[in-house]
Amino acid sequence: MTFTVAIDGPAAAGKGTISREVAAHFGYAHLDTGLLYRATGRRTLDGTDPVEAARTLGPGDLGADDLRTPEVAQAASRVAAIPEVREALVDFQRAFATRSGGAVLDGRDIGTVICPDAQVKLFVTASDDIRATRRLIELTDKGHDISFEQVLDDLRQRDARDSARTTAPLKAAEDAVLLDTSELSIKDAVDLAIEIISERQG
């Protein structure tokens, strides 16, 4: 059985958490496509050419323990704007999406570019302040010394860059269901996503 769930949205809106929980609930495989770009971005910080980095990604790159830093996040956003980088990573994502047993992919262009025929498309969003607060908690818990203002500015820069790029910009697919998590608990957001997916499964 092939059943694809595409979950898009900006940083810290909750799409990663929702995707993992949804995949676990239905027994589907899960791919955080942002990790592909974070791993590529991380390699560019060491001087590797972005396109070369994308074409030669390995399991070790995806398992690196520093992919969630602000520096890597910014690098990921920069390399994601390069058409050749996105092209290099598209085939991997599409192959994952069509694996038997079902798949959940989260990112920024899953429903619009990677899996336009996905059976379910969700666009997860939240207000800027809510997203910045969530990301600040995440970063400070990991020992990063950063202010709310810095996190908010970082998120807005990424949003602007991701939305303005000419190749696969961040936007909701026309047939995506909007899921605003600003006022929802994690459990409520996950439950709502599961309900939407269950309805589409028939």
N, C-alpha and C positions, 0 to 999 in steps of 0.2 A: 504493500500500500504506500502510495506517495501522497502526502498531505503537507503542504507548506504554509507556515505561518510567518508573515513578514511584519516585523515590529520596528518602526522608525521613530525618530524624535531627537531633539537636541540633548546635549550633555546634562546629566544629573536630573533628568525628568522622571527617571524610574524605569526606563525600558529594559535595562540590563537585569534588574531584579525581577521584574515581571516576566521577562523571557525565560530566565532560569526556572522560576517557579512553575510557569506554564508547561515548559518542556518536561519537568519532573512529574507534573500531574498527569500528563497524557502519555508519558513514556517516550517522548520524542527526543531526537538528538538536538543539541543546542550549539549554535555558533555565534559568538560575540565578534562580529566582523570588525568592530573598532579595534580589537586586538591586532588584527592584521596590519592596520594603519599605524597603530602605536608601535608595533615591533619594527615596522619599516622606518618610522620616524626616529626611533631610538638608534637604529643603525646609522642614520644620517648624522646624528650628533657625534658619531665617531669618525665622520669623514667619508662614509660610503655614499656613492651616488644613489639618489632616491630610486631610480628605475632599476638599477642593479640590485639594490636592497630588496625591492619588491619581488623581483624575479627569482631571487635565491633564498627566500625565507625558509627556515627550517623549524622543526619542533622546538629546538633549543631557544630560538628567538621568541617564540610565542610563550615560552615558559619562564622568561626572564622575570626577576622579582622587582624590577624598577619601572614597569610599564605604566604605572598609575601616577607618576609624578607630574607636576604642572609643566615642567620643561618638555617632557615626552608628549604630553597632551598637545602642546602648541606645535611641536614638530610633526605630530600626526596630522594635525589640521592643515599644515603647510604642504605635506606630501600628498594629502588627499585631493588637493587642488590640481595636481599634475595628471593630465589625462593618461599618460603612459603608465603611471603607477596604478591607476584604477583599472586600466585594461589588463595589466599583469595579474591582478588579483580577482578579476571577474570570474574566470573559468573555475577557480577553486571554489568560490562561493556558490556558483550555480550547480556544480557537481554535488556539493554538500546538500543543497536545497532539494534535490531530486532523489536522495537516497531513500531506500525502502524503509518503512517504519515510521515515517513522519519526521519533519525537521522544523525547528524554530530558529530564525535568523534575526538578529537585531543590528541596526545600524542607522544610516541616514538616507540610503537610496535603495533599500531592499524592495519595497513595494513599487517603486517607480522605475528602477533600472535592472536590478539583479533578478527579481522574481515578479515581474508585472502580472503573471498569471497565478500568483499565490491564491490559495483558497480563502485565506483570511489575511487582511491587512489592518494593522493598528497603527495609529500615529499618537505616540505618548508625549504629552507636553505638561508644563507647569510654569508658573510665573517665574520671572527672573530672580526675585528675592528668595522664593522657596528653593529654587534650584541651587542658588549660591549658598544658602544655609546648609542644605544637604551636603554639598561638596566640601564646605568648610569643615563640617563635622568629620567627614570621611578622611580629609587630609590631616587634620589636627590629631585624630585618633592614631594616625600612622607616624606622628612625630614631626610633621611639617610646621614650620613657623610662618604663618601667612595670615593676612587679615581678611575680613569679610569683603572690604572694598577691593582688594587685589583679586579675590576669587570671582567677584561679580564682574569686574573689568575683564578678566580672563575669559569668562563664559560669554560675555557679549562680543568680545573680539572673535571668538571661535564661531559664534552664531553668524556674525556678519560674513566671515570668510566662507563658512560652509554654505550659506544661503546664496552668496554672490558668485560662487565659482560657476564657470560655464559648463563644466562636465559634471553631471549628476549632482545638482545642488540639493541641499536639504529642503525638502518640502513634502507635504502629505500627498499621497496618491489620491486621485479623484474619488476612488471607491474605498478609501481607508476610513475606518471608524475612529473618530477623535476620542482620545481618552485623557482628560485633564486630571492630573493627580494632585493638583495644588491643595485640595481640601480632603484628599483621601488618605487613609492609612494604607500601609503596604498590603495588609490582608484584604482590604476592601478593593484596592486596585487590582490585585491578583484575581480575586473572586469575580470581578466584573469582566476581566479579560477571559477567564475560563468560561464564563457564561456566554460571551460573544462567540468564542470558538466552538463551544458545544452546539450552539444553534446552527452554525455553518456545517458541522459534521453531519447534520441531519439525523 
